[in-house]
């Protein structure tokens, strides 16, 4: 069983969920969407992350 942010992911399954990370002054919650893919066997952990920004030409 792999656990992250209170979510338990059993062996050989995957799960998508969001981790709350901040609250704006407007009370809007910001969260980090993640996908966990738990393999068939226990082993090493790999964390991949990316971010993209969309720029507008004005």
N, C-alpha and C positions, 0 to 999 in steps of 0.2 A: 504494500500500500504506500503510495506517495501522497504527501499532504503539503499543500501550499495555501496560505491565506484562509485556513479553515476548511478548505475543500479537499476531500479524500478521493484519490483516483486509484482504483484497483489495477492490478497487473493486466496487461493486454487490452487497455481501454484508452480512450481519449475523451477530453472534456474541454468545452469552451465556457469561459465565464469572465467576469470583470472584477478587478480589484479596485476598490475606492481609494483614491490617492490624495484628493484635495477638495476643499469647498471654496468657491469663489465668494467675494463679498455680496454677490447677488443671491447667495445660498444655492447656486447651481453646483451640483456634485460633478467632479471630474473623476474618471475611472480609466484604468489601464486594461484593455481587453487582452486576454491571453488564451492560448491554446496549449494544453498539456497533453503530450502523447507519451503514455507509460508503456514501455516495452513488455515483452513476454517474460523477461528475467530481471532480477535486481541487478544493478550495476551503476556505472558512472552517470553523472547528471550533466547535461549540456543546456545552457541557457543562451538562446539567440534572441536578439532584439533589433528592431530597426525603427527608424522614424523618417517620415517624409514631410516636406513642407511644400505647399503649392504657392508659387509666387505669381502675382498678377502684374501684367504690364499695363501701366496707365500713362 
